[in-house]
Each structure stands twice: as C-alpha cells, then as structure tokens.
Amino acid sequence: MLQKPHNFANPRPLTKGQDALKGSVRSMIFAISLLFIASSCSLMQMQPKPIAVRTIAEMPNIYDPPLPLELQLVDIDWTIFTPELMQNYLDDIEKGDAPRQAFYALTTKDYENLSMNTADQKRYLKEIIAIVGYYREIDEPKKVSEPK
C-alpha cells in the first residue's frame, strides 16, 4: 500500500467548525495585511512642496486725527486798583454809587505766576503740534523720483 506523504500543515481532515475557524483566521490575516499596506503608504516619503515666502515692507497707515479748533479766547478787562483808585472806590461804595460787582485781587507774585503758567502752556502746545507734525510727515508716502 502506498503511503501518502506526511502533511505537517494539515495532518488530519478538518471538521466543519474547524473549517469555518480557518476561514475566519484567513479573513482576519487578510484584513490585517490590508491595514498594514494602507498604513505603510505614509512610509513612502514624498518631497514636500517648497513654501514661497514674500515679505512686503510697507509702513502701516497711521491715523492722523484732525487738530482741534483753534482757541477762541475772550478779552479780559483788567482793573488795577492803586491806593488812590481804591480810596475812590471805597468812597463810591459809601455814597452808593459803586458798581455792584466783585473784584478779585492778585499780588505781584501771583500775577507773575499766572504769566509763567500761561507761557508754559504756550510752550507745551507748540511742542505737541510739532510732535503731531512729525508723525504726519512720517505717514506721508515718500515720492521716489524715477531714473532718467
């Protein structure tokens, strides 16, 4: 009698349950190999496209607020009371002929302080206007002459 060669992979015939199990193992191996093949696509390194960087050197627009309206000062009527004028005013008060108004007095030092404060305000305003003018000049576009 002839003997069949020994089959190490399948020594005995399979039953129906074992055959179904073998089919599911095969389908699982197939699914795993497909997953491995699909995920290994990332292993193929493609050259990335170079990124083009453009730098545009422009000054941003600076907001130039309009200057406020000019000062509209009202004239002041100064009344200077010397000792003689003050005596005349006091006499008019006793007679009832003096105007009914309040007077404010400044000493010579207070008047000097008022004058210095006004001069300092004037200097400050000039400096502020110069700063605003500087920033407006920076914001103006530069006129480039074309080569001839």
Secondary structure, 3 states (H helix, E strand, C coil): CCCCCCCCCCCCCCCHHHHHHHHHHHHHHHHHHHHHHHHHHHHCCCCCCCCCCCCCCCCCCCCCCCCCCCCCCCCCCCCCCCHHHHHHHHHHHHHCCCCCCCCCCCCHHHHHHHHHHHHHHHHHHHHHHHHHHHHHHHHCCCCCCCCC
